[in-house]
Amino acid sequence: MLKRTLALTLLLTTQALPAPAAPAAIGPVTLAWSDATHTKVRITWTETTPVANTVAVGIRQLGTTTAAQPNQLVVDATSFPRTEADDSQQVLVAGSDGTEALSVPFDSYVYTPGDLELSSPSYDRMRWTVPEDDSVDGTPGDPLDLPVRYRYEVEHDLDPNPDKPGDWSCAGNTIITDVPTGTVARTGRPSNLWVRPVNEWGKSVIGGWAVLNAITGIKLAAPSATPYGGTTTLAGQVKWRSLIISGQPPTCNEWEHNATATTVVVHQRTSPTAPWTVVGTTRTDEQGNYRAAFRNPGHRQYRVVVANEVRPTLEARFGADSATVGARATTRVVSAKFIQPVVNLGTRPQAYLWVDPPGTQKAALQFRNASGAWQGVTYKTLYAGRGLIAFPWNKRGTTQFRWWVPATASADATYSGVFTLTVR
């Protein structure tokens, strides 16, 4: 009797226990842009029983909801991890009861260019261009795909205190442009350039990078005057600077270098209003020094110019021009002499003169008198820079002579060397 009673009690107790509750099922997880600005993503899902949820992408948590809140989460697009173009990720919605559901795969790709393409369209400009993105979409047609459209954040950094080495200060100018190309003006200072593509997912973390070095000092020295047709030698030194950027936030400092193996172009002009023309080129040595020797063509102003340089790497260098210096020409005496330096008393000596530049200068023949002063004898108007004149001279002994040649448009006045006449 006791066994039957215990069995009946166990049976009744077992029948009275409720069945365990089924886990809440999370339905499809859907993704869509929250509005036409495409700055936020709306994540929605369904579930059979309200529970608290955690929403994540990979190891990055995007947010949470309570059981009482709607089954949705609106997230800034910039909160999503970046993917490669051919990669994908999925949103995971996890319930507090252990249930989970995944969205369809999608990408959040932002193009990160390699080196910027650099060119020099003009002396005072450097052009940058973002290489075209040739990647292939790994999740074509995902619910967050938009037509490919980039804007570009252009950051141009330099050292605001270049004369204070070691302060490592840094200043930048940032603009946004809709086109993948632009120019940077020559400032005479080194700088660095970053261009970061920007789309609905935010901006490229690194972006394209370029180093814009600069010629920052050109020394130029010239003689004040050299003989017309003779040799004029210019000499000087070229320096350039680079900008070193390091740390986070970035800091800047300029460094100066000798411009070695650099082409230097020599320019000349005949007046401050005349156009510059090229004389020739030379190159700097290992210390950045250069020399240029050429024929003196007359009064000139000179400068030397280092052109912009674009290297195969992500590096370019702005050129510069030196200060202007003047080098005048003095009339060059090719020959000044007597045809016969020794004559008999009563013979009319013949004095000869040949100068460059050739012209119709009116030259004066002078002799040194007994007191040592120079005294005029006669004048001769030259023809094509040459002249011969005979004159009476009845003073025995040896006398020193010279020519004075007046200035022309191309060369300053000059005296010839001293030449002698001996009368027996």
Secondary structure in CASP SS format (residue, H / E / C, confidence):
PFRMAT SS
TARGET T0000
AUTHOR 0000-0000-0000
METHOD secondary structure of the structure
MODEL  1
M C 1.00
L H 1.00
K H 1.00
R H 1.00
T H 1.00
L H 1.00
A H 1.00
L H 1.00
T H 1.00
L H 1.00
L H 1.00
L H 1.00
T H 1.00
T H 1.00
Q H 1.00
A H 1.00
L C 1.00
P C 1.00
A C 1.00
P C 1.00
A C 1.00
A C 1.00
P C 1.00
A C 1.00
A C 1.00
I E 1.00
G E 1.00
P E 1.00
V E 1.00
T E 1.00
L E 1.00
A E 1.00
W E 1.00
S C 1.00
D C 1.00
A C 1.00
T C 1.00
H C 1.00
T C 1.00
K E 1.00
V E 1.00
R E 1.00
I E 1.00
T E 1.00
W E 1.00
T E 1.00
E E 1.00
T C 1.00
T C 1.00
P C 1.00
V C 1.00
A C 1.00
N E 1.00
T E 1.00
V E 1.00
A E 1.00
V E 1.00
G C 1.00
I C 1.00
R E 1.00
Q E 1.00
L E 1.00
G E 1.00
T E 1.00
T E 1.00
T C 1.00
A C 1.00
A C 1.00
Q C 1.00
P C 1.00
N C 1.00
Q E 1.00
L E 1.00
V E 1.00
V E 1.00
D E 1.00
A H 1.00
T H 1.00
S H 1.00
F C 1.00
P C 1.00
R C 1.00
T E 1.00
E C 1.00
A C 1.00
D C 1.00
D C 1.00
S C 1.00
Q E 1.00
Q C 1.00
V E 1.00
L E 1.00
V E 1.00
A E 1.00
G E 1.00
S C 1.00
D C 1.00
G C 1.00
T C 1.00
E E 1.00
A E 1.00
L E 1.00
S C 1.00
V C 1.00
P C 1.00
F E 1.00
D C 1.00
S C 1.00
Y E 1.00
V C 1.00
Y C 1.00
T C 1.00
P C 1.00
G C 1.00
D E 1.00
L C 1.00
E E 1.00
L E 1.00
S E 1.00
S E 1.00
P E 1.00
S E 1.00
Y C 1.00
D C 1.00
R E 1.00
M E 1.00
R E 1.00
W E 1.00
T E 1.00
V C 1.00
P C 1.00
E C 1.00
D C 1.00
D C 1.00
S C 1.00
V C 1.00
D C 1.00
G C 1.00
T C 1.00
P C 1.00
G C 1.00
D C 1.00
P C 1.00
L C 1.00
D C 1.00
L C 1.00
P C 1.00
V C 1.00
R C 1.00
Y C 1.00
R E 1.00
Y E 1.00
E E 1.00
V E 1.00
E E 1.00
H E 1.00
D E 1.00
L E 1.00
D C 1.00
P C 1.00
N C 1.00
P C 1.00
D C 1.00
K C 1.00
P C 1.00
G C 1.00
D C 1.00
W C 1.00
S C 1.00
C C 1.00
A E 1.00
G E 1.00
N E 1.00
T E 1.00
I E 1.00
I E 1.00
T E 1.00
D C 1.00
V C 1.00
P C 1.00
T E 1.00
G E 1.00
T E 1.00
V E 1.00
A E 1.00
R C 1.00
T C 1.00
G C 1.00
R C 1.00
P C 1.00
S E 1.00
N E 1.00
L E 1.00
W E 1.00
V E 1.00
R E 1.00
P E 1.00
V E 1.00
N E 1.00
E C 1.00
W C 1.00
G E 1.00
K E 1.00
S C 1.00
V C 1.00
I C 1.00
G C 1.00
G E 1.00
W E 1.00
A E 1.00
V E 1.00
L E 1.00
N E 1.00
A E 1.00
I E 1.00
T E 1.00
G E 1.00
I E 1.00
K E 1.00
L E 1.00
A E 1.00
A C 1.00
P C 1.00
S C 1.00
A E 1.00
T E 1.00
P E 1.00
Y C 1.00
G C 1.00
G C 1.00
T E 1.00
T E 1.00
T E 1.00
L E 1.00
A E 1.00
G E 1.00
Q E 1.00
V E 1.00
K E 1.00
W E 1.00
R E 1.00
S E 1.00
L E 1.00
I E 1.00
I E 1.00
S E 1.00
G C 1.00
Q C 1.00
P C 1.00
P C 1.00
T E 1.00
C E 1.00
N E 1.00
E E 1.00
W E 1.00
E E 1.00
H E 1.00
N E 1.00
A C 1.00
T C 1.00
A C 1.00
T C 1.00
T E 1.00
V E 1.00
V E 1.00
V E 1.00
H E 1.00
Q E 1.00
R E 1.00
T C 1.00
S C 1.00
P C 1.00
T C 1.00
A C 1.00
P C 1.00
W C 1.00
T E 1.00
V E 1.00
V E 1.00
G E 1.00
T E 1.00
T E 1.00
R E 1.00
T C 1.00
D C 1.00
E C 1.00
Q C 1.00
G C 1.00
N E 1.00
Y E 1.00
R E 1.00
A E 1.00
A E 1.00
F E 1.00
R E 1.00
N C 1.00
P C 1.00
G C 1.00
H C 1.00
R E 1.00
Q E 1.00
Y E 1.00
R E 1.00
V E 1.00
V E 1.00
V E 1.00
A C 1.00
N C 1.00
E E 1.00
V E 1.00
R C 1.00
P C 1.00
T C 1.00
L C 1.00
E E 1.00
A E 1.00
R E 1.00
F E 1.00
G C 1.00
A E 1.00
D E 1.00
S C 1.00
A C 1.00
T C 1.00
V E 1.00
G E 1.00
A E 1.00
R E 1.00
A E 1.00
T E 1.00
T C 1.00
R E 1.00
V E 1.00
V E 1.00
S E 1.00
A E 1.00
K E 1.00
F E 1.00
I C 1.00
Q C 1.00
P C 1.00
V E 1.00
V E 1.00
N C 1.00
L C 1.00
G C 1.00
T C 1.00
R C 1.00
P C 1.00
Q E 1.00
A E 1.00
Y E 1.00
L E 1.00
W E 1.00
V E 1.00
D E 1.00
P C 1.00
P C 1.00
G C 1.00
T C 1.00
Q C 1.00
K E 1.00
A E 1.00
A E 1.00
L E 1.00
Q E 1.00
F E 1.00
R E 1.00
N C 1.00
A C 1.00
S C 1.00
G C 1.00
A C 1.00
W E 1.00
Q E 1.00
G E 1.00
V E 1.00
T E 1.00
Y E 1.00
K E 1.00
T E 1.00
L C 1.00
Y E 1.00
A C 1.00
G C 1.00
R E 1.00
G E 1.00
L E 1.00
I E 1.00
A E 1.00
F C 1.00
P C 1.00
W C 1.00
N C 1.00
K C 1.00
R C 1.00
G E 1.00
T E 1.00
T E 1.00
Q E 1.00
F E 1.00
R E 1.00
W E 1.00
W E 1.00
V E 1.00
P C 1.00
A C 1.00
T C 1.00
A C 1.00
S C 1.00
A C 1.00
D E 1.00
A C 1.00
T E 1.00
Y E 1.00
S C 1.00
G C 1.00
V C 1.00
F E 1.00
T E 1.00
L E 1.00
T E 1.00
V E 1.00
R C 1.00
END
